[in-house]
Amino acid sequence: MKVIRLQQVMEMTGLGRSTVYKYVSENWFPKPIPLGGRSVGWLESEVDEWILDRIEERDTLGVVSV
């Protein structure tokens, strides 16, 4: 199990900081876990799963956002 920080989440997803937190608040992206102080991180496996879900959604529904 690996914890990744926001910068890595942004690199993996192509999302910006504000969008990541917006999606978290809308329960559409994995919630971060507290690491101490003001630091948070995400489980890499949950972010990977979220990405795979987006791919499956695209392939199943034919959804393409531009």
C-alpha positions in Angstrom: 0.0 0.0 0.0 1.5 3.3 -1.1 0.4 6.8 -0.1 0.9 9.5 -2.7 0.8 13.3 -2.3 -1.3 15.8 -4.2 1.4 16.5 -6.9 1.5 12.8 -7.8 -2.3 12.7 -7.9 -2.3 15.6 -10.3 0.3 14.0 -12.5 -1.5 10.7 -12.6 -4.9 12.1 -13.3 -4.2 15.3 -15.3 -6.4 17.2 -12.9 -5.5 20.5 -11.2 -5.4 21.0 -7.5 -8.8 22.8 -7.3 -10.5 20.1 -9.4 -9.1 17.3 -7.2 -10.6 19.0 -4.1 -13.8 19.8 -5.9 -14.3 16.2 -6.9 -13.5 15.1 -3.3 -16.1 17.4 -2.0 -18.6 16.0 -4.5 -17.7 12.5 -3.4 -16.6 11.7 -7.0 -12.9 11.2 -6.1 -11.2 9.3 -3.3 -11.0 11.1 0.0 -7.5 12.0 1.2 -6.1 10.5 4.4 -4.5 12.7 7.0 -0.7 12.3 7.4 -0.2 14.7 10.3 -0.4 18.4 10.6 -1.8 19.8 7.4 -0.4 17.1 5.2 -2.7 14.7 3.4 -2.2 11.9 0.9 -4.1 9.4 -1.2 -3.8 5.7 -1.5 -2.3 5.1 -4.9 -4.5 2.0 -5.4 -7.7 4.2 -4.9 -6.5 6.7 -7.4 -5.6 3.9 -9.9 -9.1 2.4 -9.4 -10.7 5.9 -10.0 -8.8 6.2 -13.3 -9.8 2.7 -14.4 -13.4 3.5 -13.6 -13.2 6.6 -15.8 -11.8 4.4 -18.6 -14.5 1.8 -18.1 -17.2 4.5 -18.1 -15.8 5.8 -21.4 -15.7 2.4 -23.0 -19.1 1.3 -21.7 -21.1 4.5 -22.2 -19.2 6.0 -25.1 -18.7 9.2 -23.0 -16.1 11.5 -24.2 -15.7 15.0 -22.7 -13.8 17.5 -24.6 
